[in-house]
Amino acid sequence: MRVAIPKETRPGETRVAATPESIKKLKGLGLDIVVQAGAGAGAKIADADYLAAGATIAPDAASTVRDADIVLMVRGPQGPEIANIKKGAVVAALLSPHTEQDNINALAAAGITAFAMELLPRISRAQSMDVLSSQANLAGYKAVVDAAATFGRAMPMMMTAAGTIAPARVLIMGVGVAGLQAIATAKRMGAIVSATDVRPATKEQVESLGGTFVAVMDEEFKNAQTAAGYAKPMSPEYQAKQAALTAETIKKQDIVITTALIPGRKAPILVTEEMIKTMKPGSVIMDLAAAAGGNTPLSRPDEVVEAHGVTILGPTNLPGALAVDASSLYARNLFNFLSLIVDKKTGALALDWNDEIVKGSAVTKDGATVARS
């Protein structure tokens, strides 16, 4: 059975879906691997390294995927790329099912079984396949590094013969995987770090990393999380109190990093323009939700916005700025997923449609899109 690794075609996408390490493991499953020439260039992987790992190099995208039973990508195929994939093949990639429905429909019409890796259920058995976590972890780190590079001052406190430099103050808004890594990174760089989230369980996580948790700690907040770990909608009264606390906190910050995303919906506004106006000149906002509309009303995807003396950064692919590590982690995620759907004895596809991982991540099957609740 053949696995294809085409070169990514989305603008600015430097990652690749397989590394020499993962190809050796895929070969161990009895699979033949074909990689498009130059596919690993953005991640500093030469074609010769893929050859040494046991892969075959194809000259172009069409010849790479034409006879493939499985196609692995970072971002999903689109347009003519889909037409090159044979009927009955499996595609596994980040397919953006909430925003790229046309591509999902085209995959279904082509008779391709497609798995959106971002839809993997958040269960312990799927942790090793969780591409959102592996990539968000790197994004949280890079967000702090880039914000610090933009900030016109040092991060840690410095005591010199000429005087003392005060440490930078960093606020992390949203304590998911990216937020937790941002907290840890900012602390390592010597900043005074605080963080906020609507889920009460995150308070302990923030404090365990040395950060200060910022929230209105009333009875409503203590019960603001479901049994499954998701945030409950908050009352208008609580939202007003939390907004007032956030506004007062933001005035004192040098760097604010926002990470709030809601799948399939516009990102919530966490930092209003009025709040931005109160920030100190030279402050920096790093908005990790810019691709989904932004956590500030002034954020622009992949642009640097200067407003009211504040620099607002809106990168849409921070993991791609760390392509070597991001590709390595992503490739391991895909290998672990393939280990679930490939029979280890025969090397043939073995899709168990009763498995919650398979069922939960599938977006097309048998020539149709998969209905989701």
N, C-alpha and C positions, 0 to 999 in steps of 0.2 A: 504494500500500500504506500502511495506516494504523498508526501507532505511538501507543500510549496510555501516559500517565504519570498513574496514579491517585495520590491522596493516601495517604500511609502511615497505617496504622491501629493499628500496635503501640504500646502505651503507652510514652511517652517518646521515640519515634522522630521526630527533628527533620529528618533528612536527606531529600533528594528525588533521584529518579533522573535528572533532566535539569535543565540550566541554560539560560538564553538562548544562551550560547555553544555548548553541545552541540546545541541545537535547530537553530541555523543550519547546523551541520555535517551533521545528519541530513537537513535539507531539501536539502542538497547531494547526498545520495544518492538524491534523488527520492522521499522519504518525506513523507507528511502526518502532522502531529503534533497530537494532542489532549491537553490537560492539564486535569486536574480543578481546578476553582476552589479556590484556597487551598492547592494542593499544595506550593508553595514557601515558605509562610509561615514555617516553622521555620528555613529557610535564608535568610530575609530577601529572598526573591524575590517580587515582586508579580506578579499576573496580567497587569498592563499590560506588564511586561517580557517575559513569554512571548508576548503578542500582538505586540509590536514585533519579536520574533525570528521571527515567522511561524507561531506555533502557534494552534490554536483552543482556546477555553476551554469546557469542559463543566461543567454545574452539579453533577453528582454522580458517584459512582463507577460506577454501572451504565451511565450514558450515555457515560462516558469509555471504558470497555473493550468495550462491546457489539459494535461492528463492527471492533474492532482486530485486525490480523493479528499484531502484536507488542505485548506488554505488558512495560514496563520498571518495576521496583520496586527499592527498597533491600532490604526484607524481603519474602519471598514472600507471595502471597495465601493466605488461609485461609477455610474454611467457605463462607459465602454469596458471598464475593468470587470464589471459583473458579467458582461456578455462573453468574456474569455473563459469563465469558469464553467466546467461541465455540469450538466444536470445530475443531481444526486450527490454532489460534493458537499462537504461540511466547511463552513467558514466560522472561525472564532476570532473575534476582535472587539475593540471598543466601537460599538455601532451607533451610539447616540440615538436610541430608539425614540426618545421623546421629541427630538428636534429634526431627525432625518428620516421621516416616515417614507419619503419617496424611495430612498435607497432600500429600506426594508421591504417595501412593496415589490421593488424590482428583483430583489433576492428571491422572494416568494414566487414571483412569476417565472423565474429562471429554474425553479425546482431545486433550489439550494437550501440546505438545512443550515440555518445561521444561529449562532450563539452570541449574545451580547454579554461580554465579560463583566460589564458594569452592573448587570442584573443578578449576578450570583447571590443567592440568599446568604444573609449574614449569620451563618451557623458555624460552629467550631470545626466541623468537618471540611468546610470550604475555606478556612483561613489561609491555607497555603496557596490557594488559587485567587485570592482576593486582590485583583489588580488595582482597585480603587485605593485600598490601604497602602499598598506598596508604592504607588505613585504619589499619593497624598503625603506620605511620610517625607519623601524627597522635596515635594513642593513646600511643605512647612519649613524645612531647613533653608531652602533656597530663598524663600520669601524674606527671612530675616537677614540673610547675607546681602541680598540685593537692596533691601531697605537701608541697611547699615552703610552700604556703599554710596547710596544717594544722600544719606543724612550728612550734614556738613560738620559733624562733631564726632568725637570718640564715643564708643559705647561704654567702656568701664570707667570707674573712678580712677583717676591718676593723681598721685601725689608727687609733685616735682619741686625742685628748688625755686621755680618761678611761681609756684602756687598750686592749688588743688583744682582738678577738673572734676565736676560732678558727673555721676553716671547718668546715662540716658534712661528715660522712662519709656517702657514699651507696654502697650495694651493689646492683648490678643482677644478678638471677638469671635467666639465659636470654638469650642474645645472638642473637636473631633480629632481624627488622626493628624491632620495638618496642623491644627491648633496646638496639640500637645507637643509635637516636634518643634513648633515655633517657640513655645515656652521654654523647652529644654535648650534650644539653640541660643535664644536671647540671654538666658541665664548663664550659659557657658561663656558668652561674650561679655559678661559683666554688667548687664543692664538690670535695672529694677523692673520686675515684670509683674503685671497684673493681668487677669483674664476674666471674661464673663461668658456665661452660657445660660440658656433657659432650663437646662436639666440639672436638678439639684445634685445628682450623683457625680457630676463633674467637679464639684467643689473639692472633694478629697483628692482627685487626680491633679488638679491645679496645685494644691498645697503640697502634694508629695513631690512636685518638681521645683518647689521653692517659690512659687508664684502666690500672689494675693488674689483671692476670689472676690469679684465685684458683683453684687446682686442685692436686691431688696429681700431680706431674709424673713419674710412673713409666712403665715400658715399656707397661703396659696402657693407660694414658691416651693415649700416642702412637699407639696402633693402634685407637683407639675410634671410628673413623669409617669408614663404607663408601665405596666408590668414588663413589657417587651423592651423598655429602655428608651422609648421615644417621647418627645416633648408633647405635653398637652397644650391646647390653645389657652392663652391667658386672658383674663378679664381686661376690659379697657382701663379699669382703675389701676390694675397692676402694671399694665403696659405704660401708663402715664408716669407712675412712680419710678419704674425702671429706666424710662427715657430720661427723667430728670437726673437720676443718679449717674447715668452714662454721660450725659452732657457735662455734668460737673467734673467727672473723671477725665474726660477727653481734654478738657482745658489744660490739664497738667502734663499731658503726654507729649513725647517727642516723636514716637513712631506708633502708628496704629495698624494692626494687621487684621483684616476681616476675612472670614472663611465660610460664611453662611451660604449654603446652597440647598435648594429644595428641588429634587428631581422632577423635571417636566414643568416647572413653574419659574417665573421670574424671580431672581434673587431678592430677598427682603432688604429694604433700606435700613441699615443699622446706624449710619452716620449721616445726618442731614446736613444740608448746606449751612444752616444756622450753626450747627456744632463745628463745622469746619472753620467758620469765621472766627470762632473763639480760640482756635488752636494757635500755638506760638509760631511766629514766622520761622520758616526753615523746617517745620515739622513734615513728616512723611506719612502718607497712607498707602499701604500695600493691599490692594483689593483683589483677592483670589477668586472672586465671583464675577469679575468683569465680563466674562464670556456669556454670562446669563443675565446681563443687565446691570450688574454691579451692586455692591452693598452701600455705595454712595450714589447720589444722583448725578455726580460729576464725573464718574469713572468712564473711561473709554477703552474698549478692548485693544490691547497691545499699543497703547499710547501713554505718553507722559503728559499729564495735565497740571498746569500751574494755576492755582486758584486761591485767592485770599492769602497769599504767602505760603501756601501749603503745596507740596508736590504729591500728586496722586498717581500711582503706578497701577496699571491694569493688565498684567501679563495673562495670557490664556494658555500657556503651555510651559510652566516652570519645570516640570520633570524633563522636558525636552532640552532644557539648558544643562542638564546633567545626564546626557544621553548614554554615557557608558554605564553608569550605575542603574539608571532607569531601565535600560534595555536588559541588563542582566537580571533584575528583579522581575520584570515583565515576562521575560522568556521562561523563568522558573515557574511563574504562575501558570503560563500556558502548558508547560510540560506536565505540571501536576493535574491540570484539567484533562489533558489528553490521556494521562494514566488512568483516568476514570472511564473514558469512553472508548479506549482501545483494549481489546483482549490481549493480555500479556503473553498468552501461549501461542495464539495464531497471528497476532499483529493485525487483526481485522477489526473494523468498527463494531462496537458492542454498545449501542445506545439503549440504556434502560430508562424508558419514559416514565417509570414510576419513581425514579430517583429524584428527590427534590432539587438537587443541584442541576441536573439535566433539564428537568421540567421548568425550573425557575428561570434559567438563563436563555432558553430557546425563544427566538422571536419569529422564526419561520419553520414550517414543517409540512411535508407532503403538498407542496405547491401553494400554501396559504400562510398568512400571518397567524401567529399564535395569539389568541384572545387573552387579555390580562385583566384581572379584577382590579 
